[in-house]
Amino acid sequence: MVFDDPNLVSCAGLAPVVALAGRAGLDHLVAQSLTVPGKAGANAQLKVGALVAGMVAGADSIDDMDLLRHGGMARLFSGVRAPTTLGAFLRGFAFGHVRQLDAVAARFLAGLARCTPLLPGAEAMAYVDIDDTVRATHGYLKQGSGFGYTGVRGLNVLLGVISTPLTAPVIAGTRLRKGSANSARGAARLIADTLVTARTVGADPRRGTRVLLRADTAFFTADVVAAARRARAQFSIGARMTATVKKAIASIPAESWTTIHYPNAFEDPDTGELISDAEVAEVPVFTAFTSRPKREHVTARLIVRRVKRKNPRAVDAQGELFADSSTHRYHAIFTDSTETMLAAENTHRGHAIVEQVIADLKNGPLAHLPSGKFTANAAWLVLAAMAFNLLRAAGALAGTLLAKATTATLRTRLITVPARLARSARRLTLHLPLDWPWQTAWQHLADATMHAPPRPA
């Protein structure tokens, strides 16, 4: 075998996806807003486009950006830069430039939402989910790396994602923090930014949209709730087992517990009664954050789910709540949702959707944080979010079967398609594989981005 064909490309799906990025205004947004100084910042729009395209194609390190420079790629795309150039560009970022790139990412998401059916139904109901994860690093040369709540050395990634009952989530906000950072550190600011971005994609409480902020117990703070309320969003946050929460749970009458559908639940064939190991009850009026100044107290509902222990003798860190604490585990939700008790509890469990986003990122651009410089890694994180959203938008255009697919599936079916380039009558043609299993989806994407007239801004 020989590597000698200058007309082959291994990721022809980048053609319609890069065209989609152009339709959403990526180049213009970068040129308008990003001001990385010196030689490293020259032609920033080309370098950002190359980094995002490389991540879409599966690059998870700076060296992997070389996959944009093979065969006929130079004929298919202009402005591709070498990995060394892109690495120097990222190292030229200071904190302020990362925030500029955050603004570009937010506006780019709004542009994608205008160009594609990315978030249908956002004008009626939208969920904003906040969570963090530790991205493991190795060695001592990564700025900011440290040991956090997982006990693993790394850097802490905080994410804000938006979804609707009809769609998969997109990333609306990111922050890279020191590995030793507390989960809630800076969360209120990220939530405020994410809720502003949500308005730009159609989820505006001022126009009647119901927006629900969901988070786990790490974000059970007065500042987080205040950020949601300032943006007129409702909240549904896991409540830590503080003394006041335990006291409220202990006050729930035994007859108030309602059995719910839960994994492995089934109906009694004789009585029709649901047999499950999970039950839900509610404390209608609960005041949280009573250790803070009175103006910061928040009164809302406390919805409690309890699950039978598989080992009744085991008592975890919750301690003895009351007589049956050795037979149940308790999970409380602090919320001002207007849904019924069971509906609100079920809606909160949907917060797990953010874990899929984290898994997708770690299976793609966040497999590594490639630089030793903290701000370069922070910029890499923002670019990874932009690539994630671009893939989501491409999946939405490709058809309903791919609208909720993972990014790994989207790469396999839409991006990493081999093709041969041919030119005739000054026209470049992509010759794609015969009987490609996902030809219809690819054609839908290409028709919507490469052949259709541009949409008005």
N, C-alpha and C positions, 0 to 999 in steps of 0.2 A: 504494500500500500504506500501511497505517497500523499503528502499534504501539498497539493499544487493547484487547487481550483480557486481562482480569484473571484469567482462569481457566486460562491455559496455563502449563505448565512445560516446560523444555527438558531436564531431567535427572530424570525420574521414577524412575530406578533408585536414586536416593538414598533413597527411602522404605524399601525392604527392607534396604538396607545400613545406614542409620541405626538401623533396628530391630535389626539384628544387633549393632551396637555396643552398644546398650542391653542386649541379652541377655547380652553378654560382660562387662557391668558397668562400662563406661567412665565414665559419669557418677559412679557411686559411688566408683570408684578415684581420680578426680581430686579430688572433694570431700574424700576421706579423706586424701590425701597431698600435694596441691599447695598451697603457702602463699605465693604471690606477694603481697607486701604492698601496702597502699594501695588507691586507687580502681582502679588498673589490674588488680589481682588479684580484684576482686569478680566473683562468678558465674563462677569459673574453669572449672567443668564445662561451662557453656554455650559459653564461648569456645573451649575445647579441642575440643568437639564440632563447632563451626562450622568451625574451621580444618581438622580432619581431613576433614569432609564436603566442604569446598571442594577439598581436594587430591584426594580420591577422584573428584570431578567434573572434575578437570583443571587446577585453579588452580596456577600456578607463581610467583605473586607476591602480595603483600598486596592490591594493587588488584584482582586477579582474584577475590578473595573476594566481590565485588559480584555474581557470577553466582548467589549464593544469594538475591539480593533482586530477583526479577522475577516478573511474572505472579502466579500463585497460590502461590508458595513460602511466603508468610507464613501461608497457610491450611494448607499441608501440614506445615510445621515451626514450632515455637515457639522463641523465644530466639535467632533469627538476629541477629548483630551486624554493624555497619558495618565496612568495612575499617579506618577510622581507629581504631576501638575495638580491633580485633584487633591492629593494629600497636602501639598503646600497651601492650597486654597483653604482647606479646613483648618489648618494650623494658624491661618491668618485671622481667625475669628476671635473677637473679644466678647465679653458678656453682652454688650449692647448689640453686637451684630447677630448674636443668637436670638435676641428678642426681635430684631428686624425680620429674621427668618421665620420666627413664630407668626408675625403679622402676615408675611407672604403665605404661609401655610394656611392660615385662617381664610384669607381672601381666595386662595386657590380652591379650597373646599367649597366656598360659596360659588365660585365659577363652575366647578364640576356639577354642583347641584342645579345650576341653571341649564347646563348642557345635557344632562342625563337624568333619568328617573332614579336618582341616587337615594332619595329619602321620601318616597311617596307616603302621604298621610301625615307628614310632619306638621302641617297646619292644624291638625286636630289633636294629636297626641304624640309626645316625644319623651323618650327616657334619656337622662344624662347619668352615666355611670362613672364613678371615680374609683380608682384603685391604684396600688403601686406594686412593684416587684423589684427584686434584687437581681441585677445582671452580673453574674459571677465574673471576676477578673482574676488573672494569675500573675504573680510577681508583685513587686513593690513600686513599679515605675508609673502606674496609672495615677494621675492626680485625682485626689478625692476618694480613692478607694478605701474601704474600711469594712468593719464587721457590723452588720445590722441585725435586725430581729431574726433573720434566718440562721445566723451563726456562720454565714459564708462571706468571705471577702468579696466585695464588689462595689458597684455603683447603684444607686436607687433611682428607678424610673417611675415617675408619676404620670398617669394617663387620665384624660377625660374623653369619654366616647359618647356619641349620640346615636340612637337607634329609634325606630318606631315599631309598633306591633306588626308591621308588614315587611320590615327590612332588616338586613344585617347591619352591624354597627360600623361607623366611621370614626376616625380619631380627630377630635376637635381641639385638643390641647395636650401638650407634653411638657414635662420638666425633668431635667437630669439633676440629681442631688447627690451629695456625699453618701457613701455607703452606710455611714452611721446615722443618717437622718431618721428622725421619727416620721412615721407614715403621714401624720397630719401636718407636718411642717410645710408651710406654703400652700396647703390645700385650698384654703379660702380664696386666695388670689387665682389659682388655677380654675376653681369652680366659677368665679366671676367671669374670667376670660372665656371659659367654655360656654357659659350661658349667653354671653354676647355673641359668640360664633353661632350658637344655636338659632338666635334670632335672624342671622343673615341667611340661614338655609331654610327659613320658613317657620321655625318653632318659636313663635313670639307670643308670650302670655298677654301682652298688651292688646293683641288682636284675637284673643279668645283661645289660643292654644293651651292645652293642659301639658305642662312640663313637670316631670317628676325626677328629682335628684335622688339617686340610689347610691348607698355606700355601706361598707361594713363597719364593724365596731371600732376599728382604728380611727374612724373619722367622726366619732360621736363627741363633737365639741360644739361649744356655743358659736364659735367663729364660722364653722361650716354651715350651721343652720342659718345664721344671720346672712351669709352670702347668698344662700338660696332665696331667702325671703326678700332681700333687696331686689333680686331679679324677678320677683313674683312667681317663683317656682315653688311647687310643693316638694316635700322631702320624705324620704323613707330610709332611715339609717339604723343599722344594727346598734342596739344599746348594750354597753358594757354592764356586767353584773356588779354594779355599785350597791352600796347599802340601801339607797332609796329604791333602786330597781328591784332588789330582792324583797324589800318590804312590800312593794306594790304587788309583786307576784304572789306573795304569801297571802294577800288579802282576797285573792280570787276564789269565789265559792267553788266547791267541788262540782256542783251541777252545771257550772258555766262552761266547762270544757266541751268542745265540739270536735268529733272525730273527722279527720280530713282524708282525702285520697292522697296516698303516699306510695312510694315504691313498694310493690308486693302486697298492696292492700287488696282485699277481695270481699265479696258479699257473702253473708251467711246464707246457704241455700234454703234454710228453713224459715228464717225470719226476714231475710232481705237486708239485715243490718250490716253496715260497713265494718269490717274487721281490719283494724290498722293499729300500728304502734305509735301514731302521731295524732296529737290533739291541739286545738287552738282555742285561746280565750283572749279577752280584751279588758284592759283597764281604760275606761272611756276618757278619764281626765287624769293626766300625769304631768307633773311639773319637773322639768329637767334642769340641770346646771344650777342647782340651788346654792352651791358654794360660790358662785360668781355674784357680782352686784345684781340687785333686783331687776334692773332694766334689762339684764341679759337672760333672765329666767324665760323659759319657753314652755308653754302648756299645750299639750297635744295628746294623741292617743298612744297607748302602749299595747301592742299586739304581741302575744306570747305564744310560741309553739313549744310543745314538749314532746320528747321522743323517748320511748322506753329504752332502757339500757340493755344491751345484750348480756352484760355481766352486772347484775344488780348490786354486787358487793363493791364494785368499783365506784369511787366518788372522785370526780376530777377537781380542777382548781376552783370550780364554782363554790365548793364547800357545801355545808348543810343548809339548804334553804328552809326546809321544813320537813315534816315527817317522812314524805315520800321522795326526798331528794336523792336517796340512794337507788331509786328505781327509774328516775327520769333525768334527762338532760333538758335544759331550758334555753331557748333562744328568743330574745326580745327585740322588737322593732319599734322604734320611736318614729311616728309619722303623723302628718296632718292631712294625709290622703282622704278624699271624700268617698272612696270606695267602701263597699261592705267589708266586714272583718276578714272573711275568707278570701275575697277577691284581693284585698290589700296585701294579705300575707302571701298569696300566690304571685302577685306582681313583684313583690320584693325578691322572691326567690329567682326571678328573672335577672337579677343583678349578676348572676354567674356568667352572663354573656360576655362580660369584660375579660373573663379568664380565657376565652377563645381568642380574643384580640391579642392578649399577651402571648399565648402559645403561638399564634401566627407570626408575630414579630420575632419571637425567639427561633422560629423555624425559618426565618428569612434574614433581613438586614441586621437584626439584633442578636444573631448567633454570636457576634463579637461586638465589642466596642473598640474600634481599631486603633485609636491613637493613644499616646501617653498623655496628651494635653486634654484637660477637662472640657474646655470650651469647644474643641474639635469634636469630642464625643457628644457634647450637647447638640451641636449642629447636625451631626450624623443622626441623632435620634429624631430631630425635626424632619430631616429628609426622609427617614424611614417611614414616618407617619404620612408624608406626602405621597410616597410610593404606594403605601397601603391603600390610601384613599383613591389613588389613580387606578389601581387594580380593581377596587370595588366598583368604581364607576364603569370601567371596561366590562366587568361582569354583568352589570345592570343593562348595558347596551346589548350584550351578546344574547340575552334571553333570560326567561324566568328560571331556567334550570341552573344557571350560573350566578344568579343574583345574590344567592346566599352561600356560595361555595367558599371554601377556604382559599387563601391566597396561593397555597401550594397547588391546589387543583387548578386555579386560574392560570398559573404559570405553565402547568403541564398541557392544558388544553388550548390556551390562547397565545402564549408567549413563545415557548420553546418549540416553535414549528420550523423545521428546516425548509429552506427555499433556495432556488437558483434565480439569479438576476439575469435578465436579458433586455437589451435595448433595441428598439425598432422605431424608426421614424421619430426619433428624439423622445420616445416614450419608454419609460422604465417599467418592465413587467416582472412580477413575482410569480415564479412557477412553483407551486406548493405541491405536497405529496398527493398522489392519487388515492382516493378513498380514505382521506384523513377522517377519523371518527367524529370529529367535532367541527366539520367543515361548515355546517349551517350556522353555528354560533360564531365562528370566525368571520364568516361572510357578513353576518348582521353587524358585527363590530366594525368591520372595514367600511361597509356601506354608510354607517352612521357617522364616521369620522373622516374618511379619506375621500368620499365621493359626494357627500351631501354638502350643500352650500352652508357657509358659516351662519350660526344663529346670531341675531342681534344682541348686543350687550344689554 
